[in-house]
């Protein structure tokens, strides 16, 4: 009975999502490659819809979903501003509307909308990958026979990004407790506040990296060529089917379009 329970826990902990991380990385690589190569509105919309569908497939938690919506809400103003600048200052093709020196052309409209959709796609994909535990990355890279040092380095970078965000939120909350509200400040004051917060956040991160390196040395990091793992990230038939399907669709799109 205990053995079955341990196997069940091992199966549940081996992957935090419905799809294996290697499958997700292959899908994300295909999506981002198509987004860069084909800079059209139709392609960006299709890829954005597919990314949202992928987000629903991997069954994110309610907390992760709200956090992703919060990121999109914060960056939506920047995306809209960039789209307006691209539309107004990039000229070419047919003139759609003109008022004095202000002119909107077909090339500027297409480039502005497609670039904004691509930026939203990158934010969505980045939020999806950052919410996956770094241990899953180590297991995935290990399955691809990537050296453990490189796997650990990439996984640590991904792991430190949420830590930076938490430290920044902590510093911002400390300022709010002192009566400094960033949301109600002017743009120039916000820039000064963020510049002042940048140094302590980086200093804390460097300090944490130092203690992490000491911890690795105490645990004899890289002493043995082979390492043992508690969990195994094996591919299921569903993962293999999805990977083959994504590779075929990617190849067909590249050949035909």
N, C-alpha and C positions, 0 to 999 in steps of 0.2 A: 504493500500500500504506500509506504514511504517512497519506494523507488519510483512508482508511477507519478506520485506528486512531484518529486524532484525533476522527472523528465518533462512534466507538464510546465513547471516553472521555467525550466531551461528553454523550452520551446517558446514560451511567451516572452522571455527576456532576450532571446536571440535577435528579435527584430521588433521595433516599436511601431511599425507600420504594416499595412496589409501587403505592400510590395517590398521586396528586398531592396536595400539601399543601392546595390549595383544596378538594378533595374531602373531605379529612380534617376541615377546618375546618367545612364544611357539615354533615357527620355529627355532629361534636362539638356544634355549635350546636343541632341537632335533639334530640340526646340530653339535653343540659342543660336545654333548654326544657321538654321533656316531664317531666323529673325535678322541675323546680320547680313546674310547673302541676298535675301529678297526683301527689299525695303519698299513694300507696297502696303496700302491700307488693308486690303483684303487678306493678305497673308498675316499681317500683325493681328488683325481681329480674330482670325481662325486660330492662331497660336495662343492668343490670350484666352479664348474660350476653352481650348484644350488644356491649358494650364490650370484654369479654375476647376475643370473636370478632374484633373489629376489631383488637385488639392482635396476634392471631395472623396476621391477613391481611397486615399491613404488614411482617411478617417482621423483628421486632426482633432484634438481636444477643443472644448469650447473656449478655454483660456487662450490657446494658440490662435484660434480663428479670430477672436476679438483683438488680440495683439496685432495680427496681420492687418485687420481693418483699421486699427489705430495708426499703423505705419502708413497705410495708403492715404488716410485722412490728412496726416501731417504733410506728406509729400505731394498731395494733390494740387495745392496752390502753386508749388514750384513747377510741377509738370504743366499746368495750364499757362503759367507765365512764359515758360520756354516755348510752348506751342504758339502763343501769340507773337512772340519775337520772331520765331521761324517763319510764320505766315506773313508778317509785315515786312521783314527785311530780306527775305530770300525771294528773288524775282526770277522769272523764266516761264516760258510757255504762254498760254493764252491769259489775257487779263479778265478776271472775273468781276472785279469791282474796283473803282478808283475814285478817290475824292482828293483833289489837289495832289500833294506829293505822296499821299497814302495810297498804296496800290496792293491789291491781293491778286496773285496769279495762281494758275493751276499747279505749277511746280512748287511754289511756296506752301500752298494749302496741303498738297499731297505729302511733302516732306515734313511739315509741322505736325500733322496728325499722325503720320506713321512713326515719327521719332518719339512722340509722346506715348503712343501705344507701346512702342518698344521699351521705353523707360518703365512704364507700368508693368510690363512683362518681366523685366529684370528684377524689379522690386518684389514681385510675386514669387518668382523663382528663388531669389535670395532668402526671402522669409521662409520659404518651404525648406530649404537646405539647412538654414541656421537653427531651425527648431528640432532637428534630428540630433540625438546624443552623439558626442564625439567618439564614443566607444564603437558605435556602429560603423563609423568611417574606418577605424582601425581594422575591424573585421572584414570590411569590404575590400580594402586595399590589400590585406593579407591574402584574401582569396584570389586576387589578381596577381599574386606573387611580387608585389611591390616591396622593396626593402622596408624593414620596420622603422628605420630612422626617418625615411621620407614620409611614411604613413603617420608616424607620431607627430612630425612637424606640421603637416597639413591639418591633422585633426586638432592639434593644439591651437593653431591660428583660428580655426572655426570655433573652437571652444572659448577663445578669449574675446571674441566680438560681443557676445551677450554679457560677458563680465564688464567690458568697457561701458556698455549701456547701463548696467546696474549701478556702477560707480558714478556715472554721470547723473543718473536719476537721484542718487543719494546726495550728491553735491547740490543739485538743484532744489531738492527738498530742504536742505539746510539753509539755503538762501531764502526760501519761502518762509521758514520759521523766523528768520531775522527781519521779515517785513519787505523783502525784495521780491516782487512778483514779475517774473520774466514776461508773462503773457501780456501784461499791461504796459510794458516798457516800449519805447520807440525802437526803431530799427538800429540806430547807432548805439543805443544803450544795450540792446540785446547782443550786438557784436562784441562790445566790451566785456559783457558778462560771460559770454561763451569763450572769449579769449582767456579770461581769468580762470575759468573752470578747466580749461584744457590742460594746464600744467599739473594741478594735483591729480587729475585722472591718469595722466601718463606716468606720474611719479609712483602712484599706487600700483599701476600695472607693472612697472619695472621692478618694484619691490616684490611683487608676487611672483614674477618670473625668476627672480633670484632665489627665493625660497623653494620654488618648484625645481630648479636645477639642483639645489642641495638635496632635496628629497630624492631626486633621481639618482644622484651619486650614492646616497645611503642605501638605496635599493639595488645597487649594482647594475645600473642600466648599461646595456650592450656588453655585459660580461660573457654571456653565452650566445652562440650563434642562433640557436633555436629557442623559441618561447612557447609556453603553454597558455591555453586560453580556457576560460570557464565555459563560454558559449561558442557555438558554431553557427555561422550564417550560411546555411545551405540553400541553394536555389530550388524552388519548387517547380512543378510542371507549369504552373501559371506564370511564374517569372520568366521561364524559358520561352513560353509562348509569346508573352508581351515583348521580350527583347527581340525575338525573330521578327515579329510583326512590325515593330518600330524601325528596325533596320531595313526591312523591305519597303515600307512606306517612304522612309527617308531617301532610299536609293531611287525609287520611282519618281519622287518629286524632283530630285536633282537632275534626273535624265530627261524628264518630260518638260519641265519648266525652264 
